[in-house]
């Protein structure tokens, strides 16, 4: 029988290449990088905040 350890928030700090990740059902899931348009939309939203 194998024991699978639960991922912790500390593991999120050690994602390679400053990538994005999230914890789903106790497993670390690395997210794909976004492109130009989502980054631009994010910048516009951030710039519009007071």
FENQUIRA-V289474 format. One record per helix or strand. SS is the DSSP state (A for helix, B for strand). FROM is the first residue (numbers start at 1). LEN is the number of residues. If there is no record, write none. Layout:
ss = [SS	SS]
from = [FROM	FROM]
len = [LEN	LEN]
This chain:
ss = [A	A	B	B	A]
from = [9	16	21	27	36]
len = [4	3	4	4	13]
